């Protein structure tokens, strides 16, 4: 179970970083 959880957590962290980057790019473009 812990091994499976680690595999799921890593991509989630990467996705969160990508979302943050997209939001940072969108915010200045909107203004």
HELIX and SHEET records of a PDB file:
HELIX    1   1 UNK A    2  UNK A   30  1                                  29    
END                                                                             
